[in-house]
């Protein structure tokens, strides 16, 4: 019997409606044989240009992504589908750099890891606020929540580290109120994360326009003659992230993608544009086998249990609890909730890996999961120390919250950056033949 991670079920095969893309079955994989694939490669088989040079203005541009003449020459490219990118509305391509720029067949944007691309990504974070994009909202909410937890950590840890800075009831009021606010924000962010997971774009979309251009050698890498240029095509994106009219509606694009198969696209058109909960059948046959969904579910369960500790941290509740009640409804929910954060971070890391044992250090999503995993460890160790009433244990409990909060903040800021980088470009040293 074929392992589940080596192929897609017909109704869940990404980009099946786009006849210009051919799935490379040998490049379909996932870290676990009993779960759905998390990555796949597609070759662009339709070499005919779809947009002429004179029509380039029809391609929407996100701030920070306008053409600037710094494209790279390439011999080949492939569409790189991953379950995380699909959930986040991202369209990655893997590019093989040209051995001879003068005779290169393609021109693509520069690598997403180049210094210039990184600076543009950071600038985009400062000037672009797509609040209609659920992936952006998830990142923004978790960033805000992490900032609140960092403030909370200063309220509870700094008086122990430097007693001269303490004021009356600082830990009870400053720490208790910010803990409740932070836990509530994390709960809301986890709900949005789950909504993002159940509204993944099943069919996927290419997200790139393949143009034919004719330029002089002195302006571009190529000798005088036609070549193929790749440009982000936001207007043709079918993900719900592009819908600026309302938060939970259809994608802004209603037309079929270029080179689409109407027969295959009809199923997508008849499906719901947004769902809050998957059906039992979808849950059993698809979502419970999705690493990303399981990670989001662990995050939501952990945040929901952790919220109990946020509630019981409030002044008027926390200072009136007996030692036994404090252990039961204040420290214990933190232990269980923190374990949920650890599981979630672990699954998010595994989702980006080719093998369960091989870290994906070159993938941004892996680092997001890693820092959330570190944050989960900090938020779990804090109550573990908190059961002990000694002064040393209290200090370690507060310190664990401090560094755990900073870890969550780092992961959230990276996720914010990721949510705005919708067209990542990976550079591969060589490309296997189909």
N, C-alpha and C positions, 0 to 999 in steps of 0.2 A: 504493500500500500504506500502511495506517495506521501511523503511528509507534508504536513499542512503548510510549512513555511517555504515550500519550493514552488508554489503556484497559487493563483487566485481563483476563487469561485467565480463562475461566469458573471453573476450579477454584481460582483465587487471588483472586477478587473478595472484598474484605472485607465483612463484615456481610450477606452474601447470604442468611443464614438468618433475618434479622430483617425481617419484613414491615412493621414500623413505620418503617423508614428507607429512603429513596429516594435512590439515587446520582445526583448531579448530574454528568452525563458531561462537561459543559463545564468543570467544576472539577477534572478529573483531570489531573495534570501531573507532570512530573519534569524535572530539568535537562538530561538527555541523551535524544535520540530513540531511541537503540539500547538503553536500559536501562529497567527496570520503573518504573512511576509511584512517586513518593515521597510524594504527597499527594492527597487527595480530600475532597470535601465531601458530606455527606448531609443531606437534609431529613427532619425528623420529621413523617411524614404522618398518623400515628394520633393524633388529638387527644383520645382518650378517656383519662381518668385511669386509672392502673394501681395506685395506692396511695392510700388515703384518708388524711386527716389523722390519724385515730386510730390508723393502723397505722404511723406513722412510726418507732416504736421498733424495727421489724423491719429497719431499714437500719443496717448496720454502720458504725461511725465509727472512723477512724484517729485516734490522739491528735493534738490540735490542729485537728480538723475538725468539732467539734460545732457545731450551729446556734447562732448568737449574736445573731440579730436584725439583722444588718448586711448583709442580702442587697441585691442591686440589682434594680431594675425593668427589664424588657426588653420590647421589641416583638416580637423574634424571636430564634431561635437555630438553629444548625446544628451537626451533629457534624463535627468536623475530624479526619479520619484522616490520620496520617503514618506512614511506615514506621518511623521512629525511635520514635515513641510506641508503636506496636504492639509493637515489640521490647521496650520497657521496661515494658509493661503499663500504659500511661497512656491516659486517655480525655479528650481535649480537646474543648471546645465553643467555638464562636465566637458571641458574643452581640452583638446590636444594642441599645444602650441605649434606653430608652423616651424619647420626646419629651415625653410627658405621663405622669408617674408614676401619677397617679390612675386612668388608664384603661389601664395597662399589662396585657398579657395574661399575662406570665410574671414569675416571680421566681427569680433565679439567685444562686449565690454570687458574691462580689465578684471583680473582676479579680485574676488571679494576680500581677500586677505592682504591686498596691497595697501601700503600706508595711505595713499590718496583715497582709496575706497573706504578705509576705516574712518578717516577724518570726515569724509562726506557723510558717513553713517552717523557719526556723533553729532555733526551739524544738523542732520535731519531730525534727530531727537529734540533739538532745541527749537525748531521752527515748524514742525509738522505734528498735528494732533488729530489723527483720524478717529474720533470718538465713536464713529459708526462701526468700526472694526473691532469685533469681540476679542481678537487676539491682542490688539493694542490695549483694550480695556483691562484684560486679565493682567498684563504686564504693569500697567499704570496702577491698578488697585494693589497688587502685591508690593510694588515699590513704595506706595504710600503706607501700607501696613507695616512694612519693614522699617521705615523711618520712625513710625510710632513706637515700634518695639525697641529700636535703638535708644530713643528718648526714655522709654520705660527702664531700660537697662542702666542708664545713667542715674535715674532716680533711686534705684535699689542697690547698685553696686558702688557708685562714687562715695556715698557717705561712709561705707566700710573701708574703702581704699584711702580716702582723705576726709576724716571726720570733721575737719574745720569747715567743709562746704555744706554740712548737713543743716537742715532747718526742721522745725517741729513737724512730726508726722509726715515727713517727706516720703518715706517708703509706703505708708498706708494710703495716703491720698494721691500723691504723684504717681507712685508705682501702681496702685490699685486701679485708678481711673484709666491710665494709659494702657494697662493690661486688658481691661474690658474693651476699650476702643480698638486696640490692635487685634484682639481675638475676633471681634465682630468684622473688621475689615478683611481678615484672612478667611473668615467664613463666607463672606460675600464673594471674594475673589475665587474661592474654591467652587462656588456655585457657578460662576461664569466659566471657570475652567471645564466643568462638566458639560455645560451647555455647548462650549466649543467642541468638545469631544464627540457629542452625539449629533452634531451638525457638520461633520466632516464632509467634504465634497466627494461623494462616492465615485463619480465618473472622472474626477480630476479635470484639469485643463492645462494646455501647453503653456500659455501665458507669454509666448514670444512671437513676434512678427518676423518672418523670414523674407527679406527684401533683396532685390537685385539692384546693384548700384554700378555706376560707370564713372570712374574718377581718373584723373591724371596721376601719374606716379608721384609727382612732387607733393601732392596733397595727402596721399595715403601710402600704405605699404606696397600697394600693388602697381604693377606695370599698367599702362593704359589698357583698359578692357573691363569686361563685366566681372563682378565678384558678388558673393552672397554676404549680406550683413544681417546680424541678429540684433533686434531691438526689443526691449520690454513692451508688451502690448497690454496695457491696463484696460483698454476699452474692450478687449476680447476675453477678459478674465471671467470665469463662471463661478468663482468662489463668492460666498455671501459677504466676504470682507469688503467688497467693492461697493456695496449698496449704501449710498450716502443719504437716502431718503428716510429710512427707518432702521432701527437697530436689529429687528428680527425678521426682515422681509427677504425677498428674492435678491439674487445678484442683480446689479445694475444692468447687466447684459442679458437680454432675453433671446437674442438671435443665436442660431446654432454656430458653433465654432467653425472656422475655415476647415475645409476638407472633411466635414463631419458626415456621418452616416445617419440620415434621418430616421431609419428604422431603429437603430440603436439608441438614438437620442430621445425617442418618444417616451421611453420608460422613465427617463430622467425628468422630462417635462411634466409628466403626470404625477410625480412624487411631490411630497410636501416641501414647501420652501424652507420651513423652519419647524423643528420639533423641540419640545421641552423634555420629553421622555421617549425612549425607544420602545417599540412594541416588544412583547415577550418573545416573539419569534426572532426578531432582530437581535435582541439581547442574548438569546441562547445560541444562535447560529453564527453571529458575527462579533458583537461587542465584547463578550466574555473571552474571546480569543484575540482581542486587540491589546497589545502592550500599552499603548497610549491611553486607552479607555481605563484599563486596570490601574494605571498610575494616577489618573484623575480621580477615580473612585476612591483609592486609598487616601488621596489628599483631602477629598471631601469628608470622608468618614473621620479622618484624623482631626480636621479642623472643627467638625461638629462636636466631637468629644472634648477637644481642647477648649472650645468656647465655654463649657461648664466652668472650667478653672478661671476663665476671664470674668464670668459673672460672680463667682464666689470670691474674687479678688477685690471687689468693690468695698469701700469703707462702709461700715454699718452691717456688713455681712462677714467679711474676713476677720474683723477684730472681735466678733462675738461667737466664733466657732470654737468648740472644744477641741483639744488635741486630736481626739479620734475622728471627729467630723472634718477637721482640717486635712488629715491624712486621706480620708475617704472621698471628699468632694472637691478638694483643692489640689492636692499633690497627685493623686491617682489619675484624674483626667489628663493631667499634663504628661504623665508617663505614657498612657495609652495613645493620646493624641500625638505626642512626639514620635512614638513608634510608627504611627501612620505616616508622618512626614518622612521618616527614614525609608519606609517601604516605597513611598511615592518617588522620592529622589532616586532610589536604586532602580526602579522600573523605568524612569525617564532616561537614565543613563543607558540601561540595557537596550532601550528602543533604538538608540542611535548606533549601536554596535553591530558589526558584522557577525561576530562570535560573542557568546556570553562572557568569555574570559578575556577578550581583547578590548581594552579601552579605546574609545574613538576620540583621541586627544585632538584631532584636527577638525572636530565638529563642534560648532557653537552650542548646539542643544545638549551635548554631553556635559559641557562645563556648567550649563544651567542646572542640570540634574545633580551634578557633583556638589555645587555650592548649596543647593537645597538639601542635599543629603547631610552635609556638614551642619547646616542650620538645624536639621532635625535631631542630630546627635546632641547638639548643645541644648535644645529645648527638652530633650529626654533626660540628660544628665542633671539638669537643674532640679527637677523634683526628686530625683534619686538622692541627691545630696540633701534636699529639703526635708526628707523624712527624719534626718538626724538634726537635733536641736542644738548641737554644739556650735560654737562660734566659727570654727574652721569650716564646718560643713555649710553653714549659712553663707560664708564668703564664697565658697566654691559654687554654690547654687546660683548666687547672683552673678558671678563671673561667667558661668556657663550660659546664662541668658544673654550676657553682654556680647560674647564672641559669636554665639549662635545667631543673634539678631543681625550682626554685621555680615555673616555668611549669607543669610536670607536676602539682605540688601544687595549684595554683590550679584547673587543669582537673579534677582528681580530686575536689576539694571541691565544685565546681559539679555534677559528676556525682552525687555523694552527695546533694546537695539535690534534684536532678532525680529521682532514684530513689524518693524519698519523696513527691513531689508527683504523685500518681496521677490527679488530676482538675483539670488546669489549665483556666482560663477566660480566653479571649482576648476583648477588646472590639474590635469593628469599628465604624467610624463609620456604615456603611450596609450594607444587604444587598440583593444583586441578586435580582430575582424569578426563580423557577424557570422 
